[in-house]
Amino acid sequence: MVLGSPASIAKWRVNPRSATLTARALPEDDNRIAGMDVIAAGNLPSNRVLIGGFPALQILVWGIEVQSNPYTFSLEHNVALVINLLCDIRVSRAAAFIASTDSGAV
């Protein structure tokens, strides 16, 4: 899977050769590059791309918090819920991930 900043993905759509990609890594119409799914992640800097084998990423869930607030939306007869997932993330194989600092987006 490829995680890229929205600027990187947009640049690849306009100019597929902007990020020193091989000819078989051109963006396809179905949000895939080189056979891998592409996701635009808004929390990455504009020139970063993360490529990885996400099955090597382990998410260890150790709790779920549910808080209800019956007062905020009481006039509309609604209850506000805040749900937090408490977890740790562990990479079991670091070689399964690589980060690029030059995606060609700048």
N, C-alpha and C positions, 0 to 999 in steps of 0.2 A: 504494500500500500504506500502511496505517496501522499504526504501531508505538505502542503505548500501555502505560502501566504496568498491572499487573494490577488495581490499585485503580480506575483510570480505566475500564477495560473492564467491570469488575464494576458500577460505578456506572451506566454507560450501559445495561447490561442491566436494571437495576432501574428506572431513571428515564431514558428516552432523551432527555429534554429538559434534562438537567442541565448539559450543556456547550454552551449556546447554539448548538444545531444547527438547521439548517433542517428543515422537515417531511420532505423527501425523504432526509434523512441519518439516519433512524431505524435502529437495529440490526435486522438481519434474522436469521433463524434459522440461517443458514449462515456465521456469522462474517464478515459483510460489512456495511459501512456506506457508503451512497451509491455502491454498486457497486464499492467497493475492499475488498480483503482486509484483515482486522484480525488482528494478532498481538499478544499480551500479552508484553511484554519485561520480565523481572524486573530488569534493570539500569537502568531509567529511574526517576527520582524519581516519587513518587505522583501528582503533578499535571501530568505532562508527556505530551505526545502528539507524535509525529513523523509527518508525512505527506510522502510523496515519490514521485517517479518513479524507482524504483530502477534502471532501465536506464541512468540518467545516472551511476550509481556504478560506478567501475572498480576491480576488485580485481586488483592486479598481484602475482602469485606469483613469488617469486624463490628459493624453497627449501623443501625438506621435510626435517625431521630425524626419524630413527627411532632410538630408543635401546631396547635390550633389557636386561632385568634377569633373568638366569636364577636368581638366588639367593633373592629374596623369597618366591616361591611354589614353591620347589623340592620341598618335601615333598608338595605336591599334584600334582607333575609338570606345572606350568604355568610359563610365561614371562610376565613383565610387560613390556608395550610402552608406551612413551611416544612419541607422534607429534606433532610441532609443525609447523604450517604457517607459514612465514615470508612475510609479504606486506605490501604497502602498499595503502592505500585512497585513491582520488582521486575527487573529485566533478568531473565534467566540466562540469556546468551547475548552479551554485549555486541558481538560481531554481527548480529542480525540487524543492526541499525547503523545508519550513516547519516550525517547531517552535512548539507552543503551550505556554504556561506556566500556563494556566488551563483544565484539562480538566473541571472540575466535580467532581473526585473528593474534594475536601476539604470 
